[in-house]
Amino acid sequence: MFKLFFSPGTVALASHISLAETGADYEAIQVDFANAAQTKPDYLAVNPKGRVPALVTDRGILTETPAILLFIAQSFPDARLAPLDDIYRLAEMQSFNNYLCATVHVNHAHRMRGLRWVEETDTAAIEAMRRKVKSNMNDCLHLIEDKMFEGPWVMGADYSVADAYLFTVGRWMESDGLAVEDYPTLADHRARMMDRKAVQRAMSEQGM
């Protein structure tokens, strides 16, 4: 049985949804960020990075969302969560997922994680990063909507783990000062994702 460590509202939801899509046996374990459990020895023994998600498998522990999503898709090929039979299309999916990971997520993190980049005393720099988040996220979401999203799912006709990832990251837009109605493709995608049983299960298990 897999064990997925998560905290509600984080990117771990993408892996949670994808596990639920496969029908696999798994246990979802909440890491209490409110009490900084991610910084304590018990969790650092699972993931020394002190972040979620972390997926415990029979071969070891995986971290980083793009890696976990690909592992889930490849472990359960019958679930058809990735274009596994086409190496180019698979690379395209990974390109999309890595954009979410390396650019969109990082842009979002500047709103409340400025101390990762500057000293605590540099309040002007922290505030400048916060002010820039809305426009950076707007640019990212318009690029996804206008150029990267194939429709009706991220990769075209077939649902994939990229959809779970986009849905998760897209849920942050309101907290960054953006309105989902301004992105009609993403709004439609969010609504269709909410109809999926795996999404409903994962969100329920996270208390969302």
C-alpha positions as CSV (number, residue, x, y, z in Angstrom):
1,M,0.0,0.0,0.0
2,F,1.2,3.5,-0.8
3,K,1.4,6.2,1.8
4,L,0.9,9.8,0.6
5,F,1.9,12.6,2.9
6,F,-0.1,15.8,2.2
7,S,-1.2,19.1,3.7
8,P,-4.5,20.6,2.6
9,G,-4.2,23.5,0.1
10,T,-0.8,22.4,-1.1
11,V,0.4,20.9,-4.4
12,A,0.1,17.4,-2.9
13,L,-3.5,17.4,-4.0
14,A,-2.4,16.6,-7.6
15,S,-0.7,13.4,-6.5
16,H,-3.7,12.5,-4.2
17,I,-6.1,12.9,-7.1
18,S,-3.9,10.8,-9.4
19,L,-3.7,8.0,-6.9
20,A,-7.4,8.0,-6.5
21,E,-7.8,7.8,-10.3
22,T,-5.9,4.6,-10.4
23,G,-8.0,2.7,-7.8
24,A,-4.8,1.8,-6.0
25,D,-4.7,1.1,-2.3
26,Y,-3.2,4.0,-0.4
27,E,-3.2,5.8,2.9
28,A,-3.3,9.6,2.9
29,I,-1.5,11.0,5.9
30,Q,-1.8,14.7,6.8
31,V,1.2,16.7,7.8
32,D,0.1,19.4,10.2
33,F,1.6,22.6,8.7
34,A,-0.2,24.7,11.3
35,N,2.1,23.2,13.9
36,A,5.1,23.1,11.7
37,A,5.1,19.3,11.6
38,Q,7.0,19.4,8.4
39,T,10.0,20.8,10.3
40,K,10.0,18.1,13.0
41,P,12.3,15.0,13.0
42,D,9.5,12.5,12.4
43,Y,8.5,14.0,9.1
44,L,12.1,15.0,8.1
45,A,12.9,11.3,8.3
46,V,10.3,10.8,5.5
47,N,11.2,13.9,3.5
48,P,14.4,15.8,4.5
49,K,13.2,18.7,2.3
50,G,10.4,19.4,4.8
51,R,7.7,19.7,2.1
52,V,4.8,17.7,0.6
53,P,4.0,15.6,-1.2
54,A,6.0,12.5,-0.3
55,L,5.0,9.1,-1.6
56,V,6.1,6.0,0.3
57,T,6.4,3.1,-2.1
58,D,7.7,-0.5,-1.7
59,R,11.0,0.7,-3.3
60,G,11.5,3.9,-1.3
61,I,10.2,7.4,-0.9
62,L,9.5,9.7,-3.8
63,T,9.3,13.5,-3.6
64,E,8.6,16.3,-6.2
65,T,5.3,16.4,-7.9
66,P,6.4,15.8,-11.5
67,A,8.3,12.7,-10.5
68,I,5.4,11.3,-8.4
69,L,2.8,11.9,-11.1
70,L,4.9,10.1,-13.7
71,F,5.6,7.2,-11.3
72,I,1.8,6.9,-10.7
73,A,1.0,7.0,-14.4
74,Q,3.7,4.4,-15.2
75,S,2.8,2.1,-12.3
76,F,-0.8,1.9,-13.4
77,P,-0.8,1.9,-17.2
78,D,-4.4,0.6,-17.4
79,A,-5.6,3.9,-15.8
80,R,-4.3,5.8,-18.9
81,L,-3.1,8.8,-17.0
82,A,-0.3,9.6,-19.5
83,P,0.6,9.0,-23.1
84,L,3.0,6.2,-22.2
85,D,3.2,4.7,-25.7
86,D,4.4,7.9,-27.3
87,I,7.7,9.2,-26.0
88,Y,7.3,12.6,-27.6
89,R,3.8,13.2,-26.2
90,L,5.0,11.9,-22.9
91,A,7.8,14.5,-23.0
92,E,5.3,17.2,-23.9
93,M,3.3,16.3,-20.8
94,Q,6.4,16.4,-18.7
95,S,7.2,19.8,-20.2
96,F,3.8,21.1,-19.1
97,N,4.2,19.6,-15.6
98,N,7.6,21.0,-15.2
99,Y,6.4,24.5,-16.2
100,L,3.8,24.2,-13.4
101,C,6.5,23.1,-11.0
102,A,9.4,25.4,-11.9
103,T,7.6,28.6,-12.9
104,V,4.0,28.8,-11.9
105,H,4.4,27.3,-8.4
106,V,7.5,29.4,-7.8
107,N,5.7,32.6,-8.9
108,H,2.9,31.8,-6.5
109,A,5.3,31.1,-3.6
110,H,6.7,34.6,-3.8
111,R,3.5,35.9,-2.1
112,M,4.0,34.1,1.2
113,R,7.5,32.5,1.0
114,G,9.7,35.5,0.3
115,L,12.1,34.5,3.0
116,R,13.3,31.8,0.7
117,W,14.9,34.4,-1.5
118,V,15.8,37.4,0.7
119,E,16.6,38.1,4.4
120,E,13.8,38.7,6.8
121,T,15.0,42.3,7.4
122,D,14.6,43.2,3.7
123,T,11.0,44.1,4.0
124,A,11.0,46.2,0.9
125,A,12.1,43.2,-1.2
126,I,9.5,40.9,0.4
127,E,6.7,43.4,-0.3
128,A,8.0,43.9,-3.9
129,M,7.8,40.2,-4.5
130,R,4.3,40.1,-3.2
131,R,3.1,42.9,-5.4
132,K,4.5,41.1,-8.5
133,V,2.7,37.8,-7.9
134,K,-0.6,38.8,-9.4
135,S,0.8,39.9,-12.7
136,N,3.3,37.0,-12.9
137,M,0.5,34.5,-12.3
138,N,-1.8,36.3,-14.8
139,D,0.9,35.9,-17.4
140,C,1.4,32.2,-16.6
141,L,-2.3,31.4,-16.7
142,H,-2.9,33.3,-20.0
143,L,0.1,31.4,-21.6
144,I,-1.4,28.1,-20.4
145,E,-4.8,29.0,-21.7
146,D,-3.8,30.5,-25.0
147,K,-0.8,28.4,-26.0
148,M,-0.3,25.2,-23.9
149,F,-3.8,23.9,-23.2
150,E,-4.9,21.6,-26.0
151,G,-8.5,21.0,-24.9
152,P,-10.7,19.6,-23.7
153,W,-8.0,18.3,-21.4
154,V,-4.4,19.6,-21.1
155,M,-3.1,17.0,-23.5
156,G,-6.1,17.0,-25.8
157,A,-8.8,14.3,-25.9
158,D,-7.3,12.2,-23.1
159,Y,-7.3,13.0,-19.5
160,S,-3.8,12.8,-17.8
161,V,-2.0,13.5,-14.6
162,A,-1.3,17.0,-16.0
163,D,-5.0,17.8,-15.5
164,A,-4.8,16.9,-11.8
165,Y,-1.7,19.2,-11.6
166,L,-3.3,22.1,-13.4
167,F,-6.4,21.8,-11.3
168,T,-4.4,21.9,-8.1
169,V,-2.3,24.9,-9.1
170,G,-5.3,26.7,-10.6
171,R,-7.1,26.6,-7.3
172,W,-4.5,29.1,-6.0
173,M,-5.4,31.9,-8.4
174,E,-8.1,33.5,-6.2
175,S,-5.6,33.8,-3.3
176,D,-3.2,35.6,-5.7
177,G,-5.9,38.1,-6.5
178,L,-7.2,36.6,-9.8
179,A,-10.7,35.6,-10.8
180,V,-11.2,32.3,-12.5
181,E,-14.0,33.8,-14.7
182,D,-11.3,35.8,-16.5
183,Y,-9.8,32.5,-17.8
184,P,-12.8,30.7,-19.4
185,T,-10.8,27.7,-20.5
186,L,-9.4,27.1,-17.1
187,A,-12.8,27.8,-15.5
188,D,-14.4,25.1,-17.7
189,H,-11.5,22.8,-16.9
190,R,-12.0,23.3,-13.1
191,A,-15.7,22.6,-13.4
192,R,-15.2,19.4,-15.3
193,M,-12.5,18.3,-12.8
194,M,-14.9,18.9,-9.9
195,D,-17.2,16.3,-11.5
196,R,-14.6,13.6,-11.4
197,K,-15.0,11.0,-8.7
198,A,-11.3,10.9,-8.0
199,V,-11.2,14.6,-7.4
200,Q,-14.2,14.4,-5.0
201,R,-12.6,11.6,-3.1
202,A,-9.2,13.3,-2.8
203,M,-10.7,16.6,-1.7
204,S,-12.9,14.8,0.8
205,E,-10.0,12.9,2.3
206,Q,-8.1,16.2,2.7
207,G,-11.1,17.7,4.4
208,M,-11.6,20.3,1.6
